[in-house]
Amino acid sequence: MLVGVPDAAAQNFETRAAQAFLMDAETGAVLFAKNADDLMVPASMAKIMTVEVIAEEIRRGRIDENTEFVISEDAWRRGGAPSRGSTMFAEIGSAIKLWDLLRGIIIHSGNDAAIAAAETIAGSEGAFGRMMTQRARELGLTQSFFTNATGYHDPDQVTTARELALLTRHFIETSPEIYALYGEEEFVWNDIRQRNRNPLLTMGIGADGVKTGFLSESGYGLVGSAMQLDQRLIVVVNGLENARDRALAARRLLEWGFRAFEPRTLFEAGDEVGSARVYGGEINYVPLIASRDVRVLLPRGTDERLSAQIVYRGPLAVPVRAGDEVAMLRVMRGDALALEMPLQAAQDVGLGTLSQRALDALWELGSGAVRRAIFGSESG
């Protein structure tokens, strides 16, 4: 399940976008949000979920690089050259291999390719839309609802800026080989060369994705992502009046995010962050570690105080296995949640002796579960 961190930054930025959202990809820290939880029409940005469903089918072994996707008459008529919309220009009846189809969806925003993917995987675009919604729920996206693979307007097909960013973050982390296609600037199919529709790619700001969208019902929107100095930001804007305003709004948000915030490392991966009480074990407390660096983003020049809690249901029952995620670390910047990430047990803890278990029972009766953290904070 995807975990989003509540908005932590001061909103000292303005944008003309109707909805806007800026997130640090590593920590999940929200740097800017404007109407981020309002339902909105995704247009072709819905194709990010289309590709996520395809990626999940690959993970489950249901399709592979040799799978062929046939362009049906419906895919050709509604999504191909006759549609006069975004298309891969695939010929009716042609069979397209997986990686070419993915490029058609990602680089060309091809509606013919998206419909062919839906029909091959689910039998119909409606059934594929239900798969998209089901996948959204599996990822913890509770407001998004999908009915088609193309992003064509349907009043029931809605999402939010926040959930598009969370989806993109998940996709970048879990499907890097497919995500790399979003950074390709052009693709030739059927002897027709088409440029990637993402304007951020040529701006020299480290952008390598993701997807534009436009419908009269939604305005101009964009999901973008960029890397600078090992830091990745994800931006979502929607409801702009034209393509130029869309590109400018996304670029300005990204540049502001990289400029206005700086990362601070609290613990390196594998460092002991704190400990958790164990009931009936051979030791009373198990050390807790993070699997990756514990980093937070802070406004440059800030003197805000950081505090932290280790939160878990405890005491933990034995046996405890090294690597088990048994607690959550919450880092606060003032009154705002700056970071939330899982902590793992650093070692195995087996069953204690009879006398150890008896002492633990007395301790539990007398004092309840007390959590300890190196930060000096406690959570019950």
C-alpha angles and dihedrals in degrees: 000000000000116000119206123198115226118249109290106169130087108252095238094143132082130207136176091223115114089220125021137168134176123190138177104234098211101048100023089231113159110228098178136006132178118175085334095159097044114115111251140173109260099200109185091347083082086075088077087071090043089059092043090057090049089050091051090051088053091050090052092050095243095122134018142177091289095054112116123215115204120214104230123203089257092051090049096044098043098031108020135071095306091058094063088215133105105318144164088218090233115172120247111264094015121135118226126196120234101258094046090049091051090052089049091054097039104038102026096030082226113193090193090057092047093051091047090052091051094048094047096046102036106015094244139028091245092056090046090053088057089051089052091053092046090051090050090055091048088056093049095254100142103174103045118099125180133194103169143025098231104057091241109159118277119158089225094055106091141144140163134247091244094052093048088054092048091048091050092049090052092048094050091051098045105032108036093151092057094038088060088069090067089068095054108109099209144008131198119213129163087003090298118122115209129182123228108265094221108105093195093071094074098041098088094237098117095264118161102167177279144160143303127209139188137177128149087243094054108029120219117328140174140187109203138175132191139178126216124169093345092309120116124199127189120207132189124188128170142167097048121152099233144002093263093055090047093054093044094048093050093045094048092050093050094047091048091050094052091045102041100047136053130193122241121196113220098175133005120232110283096020117131107256098178141304141264129220115250123205119217095356134135087251128034098224131032118209115242125216137179120237091221137024115296103230132165131192117234130185108256112265094013121151095191115142119247121214132171145200133199108216127192144135105261168281088353117240120234139277096059117181126210109255096028112136101235106154145024127234116216118191117194127202102201104308095337127093105239100175140007121183139153123260125211133214108258095210145013118272117198133191114297129225121280091258092050091052091048091052090049090052091053091046092051092051092049105042113008124219116329121186122210129202132184086232087070094244125118134207126197 
